[in-house]
Each structure stands twice: as structure tokens, then as C-alpha cells.
């Protein structure tokens, strides 16, 4: 497996949640990490915490000019690029008769299209390093949650996209894989205005008995799975459930 020491890794949505957890993990592995996000204060706080091996770039990945600027910064910071982690995403919930087309287009732009466009921008650099692209899917594609159709549909698209790109980019020796996290406490629902922190945490903890291991997961556990998929040189097109058994559909007594 490839070493990550001095490897250049770009993480979108790095100011909180799984993105922050991945940045922390990969800096500890010795990587040169670039994080991006729309909230300057959030990404600056993460970069300050992690030191010189983490560069924060404010930007919106749904904007073409910002995407190019983010990729250019990551190339300069890490002297190339070894991995792109398409983590940034948003939540939109509602019953099917209440959904608004404008918000559906926004969720697909942030959760699917922006990652596709970023992946295209990074190809010349990833081909040089025989690197990897990671998409963050969701176990919403394994367990049906009423009211979550927009998010589930966007994550199903990401899952299918990962496999198609793995086939498309294999000849370039670029690996593409997808992680399906189970319940992990992040800010995605709070950013969407659905819950406050306390309510969101209580709601997630209430899902513990739906995970056969009896608890929700941690950011570190997701980052460890991402690390494997970045480093594993003969793994591509994989859709890996890192969910404590949530996707099995079992219910602990």
C-alpha cells in the first residue's frame, strides 16, 4: 500500500464533520492536506488546529472559478495531487408533494455535479501520481428514510457515478471508490436548518439500536476507511459500507 507521507490530499467540505475528521487523520499520517469550504471561519479554525500541513481555501465548489482556484491551491500546497475526497454536501428534506424544484437542483449541484466537475479538473494531476478519487455516499441508499428522498437520490447518483468513473479512469491508473457512512454526528442537518445541535445528536443516538454494533460511528472511523481506499492500489469501483451494520436492516433488542 502507498505511503501518505507528504502526499497531497484535497478534501471538500473540510470545515466540520467528516471533512474535518479526514483532515485531522491525514495530517497525522503526514499528508499535505488542503481543505475548502464556504465558511471562512470554520476552515480557518481547522487549519489553525492542524498546523502548516493543512491549507484552508475559502470557496464554493458549485462555482467554476472557485473550483479551479481550489485545485490550483492544492497543487501548489502539496506539489501535486494524490487524492481528491469529494465530501462536501448538503441536506434537503420533505415529503414528495412538498419538494421545490429549485431546492432539488441545488442539492444535486452541491452533492453530485460539483464533485463530478472537480474530479475532471484533477485528472491530469491524479494521472501523474496514479492517485485516487473518493466519493462520500450514504446508507440512505440502503435504508429508506421517509422524507429524505432528495438526499437519498443524490447519494444514489454518487454511488453509481463512482463505479462508472472507476471503469472510465482505470486505464489512467486512477482509482475511484465510494464510502457509505452510517450515522455519524455532523452539522449537515443543522446547516440545512432542520435541527439544532442537541436535537440532532439526540436523534442520531436514537438510531443506535438500528446499528448491529449498538452505537453510531465516529469521524475517525470513516477517515480510516477512506485511508484504506486511497492507499489500496488494487481497489477501484468499490462501494464500502462503514456503518456499524446499519445497512443490514437488523434491529437490536
Secondary structure by P-SEA (a helix, b strand, c coil): ccccccbbbbbccccccaaaaaaaaaaaaccbbbbbcccaaaaaaaaaaacccbbbbbcccccaaaaaaaaaaaaaaaccccbbbcccbbbbbbccccccaaaaaaaaaaccaaaaaaaaaaaaaaaaaccbbbbbbccccccccccaaaaaaaaaaaaaaaaaaaaaacccccccbbbbbcccccccccccccccaaaaaaaaaaacccccccccccaaaaaaaaaaaaccccccccccccccccccccccc
